[in-house]
Amino acid sequence: MSNVPATKPLTPGSPDEELARGLSLRGAAATMVARVRAGQLGSLPIVVGLVLIWGILQSLNSAFLSSRDLVNLATEMVPVGVIAIGIVLVLLVAEIDLSVGSMSGVASSILGVGLTSRGWSLPVSIVVALAVGVVVGLVYGFAYVRFRVPSFVITLAGLLALLGLQLHILGTGGSINLPFQSGIVQFMQNDFLPPLAAYALAAACSVAFFGSRLGLARRRRRHGLPARGVLAIAVSALVLLVALEAVAWYLNRARGVSMPFVLFVALVIVVDWALKRTKWGRGVYAVGGSVEAARRAGIRVSLTYLSVFVGCSFLAALGGLLAAGRLSAASISSGTGDVNLNAIAAAVIGGTSLFGGRGSAYSALLGILVIESISNGLTLLNLTSAARFMITGLVLFIAVVVDSLAKRSRALHGAA
């Protein structure tokens, strides 16, 4: 959903019309400044913060931004990043799921037991694990819409129950090593795009971005709404092309662009498209903005809640499968530790509002990039986990403060 309010049709050739249509780069920049002043910060704070974090860590250790380290960073962030996409969904309706870590642990356990003692094929093991995720999400959603039990309580109970289920599945051994030849292990550890394919994918993303933005601008003009001009869109697409090709070239100096990272980015794009271009997605934002208004608008609020809980648990299970493939094992520690907290923190740090109705799937990408950058950088500096937790907590606190201030600014401009 667009953050630009509807306006009356503009007079052709007027200064307001030129600014609204973005016929010049100056007009696009002025629009951006106006949005920031109105509290429409978008991803700007996290991008600025990420640049600062990278600059500081690189100045302390020159190996931080090396191609080899960034390749590892891009792969390590995938499992928790996928889980964070699901957290974005529930946060958009102003709810929470505290059990995503345990759900990922259960999925990894099912995968391990299925591939070893049960003798299941990899596809069967994956389908069973994901199906359990769907069932858990349905239970959460039904309990919420039927009995109005707070999601905090429902998912906290689910966290404990899933932890017990994980221990039961693993049995007395407590740990299972996945076959190294398994497809999911090879996918997570050894699958990389060929260099030419990486360059072609970067170009395709830029073309798709240009087409998507151009189509959006045309639709907005048909309804008399402000829209960016072709020149501004083309410049943005060109900048994106140069940036993506540079990233592909730099990563190709080491092992290249990993397939897990491509999968993660593809999930982000698909979920973001579903949120912003489908009736379901508009319903999610509407429910997060005002449940009563959404209900009066004819949106099936109960089904919306049900869908986001299912989506969150499904993605948590998928993240657990990817984590098991990355580690070549499933154990009682799978999904525990800081997995839960990092997934939630990634969504919030990336820009998804705790108050509902604001955010996107790209929040998960930006947020987990920040968290993994901090973790990776401090590891290179030989600092302890204590420092990593404290710094990550500080970043999360700053993100929440910025979100609160932005909400206050939007309220003030809305009342003006």
Buried (B, 14 or more C-beta within 10 A) or exposed (E): BEEBEEEEEBEEEEEEBBBBBBBBEEBBEEBEEEBBEBBBBBBBBBEEBBEEBBEEBBEEBEEBBBBEBBBBBBBBBBBBBBBBBBBBBBBBBBBBBBBBBBBBBBBBBBBBBBBBEEEBEBEEBBEBBBBBBBBBBBBBBBBBBEEEBEBEEBBBBBBEBBBEBBBEBBEEEEEBBBBEEBBBBBBBBEBBBEBEBBBEBBBEBBEEBBEBBBEBBEEBBEEEBBBBBBBBBBBBBEEBBEEBBEBBBBBBEBBBBBBBBBBBBEBBBEBBEBBBBEEBBBBBBBBBBEBEEBBEEEBBBBEBBBBBBBBBBBBBBBBBBBBBBBBBBBBBBBBBEBBBBBBBBBBBBBBBBBEBBBBBBBBBBBBBBBBBBBBBBBBBEEEEEEEBBEBBEEBBEBBBEBBEEBBEBBEEBEEE
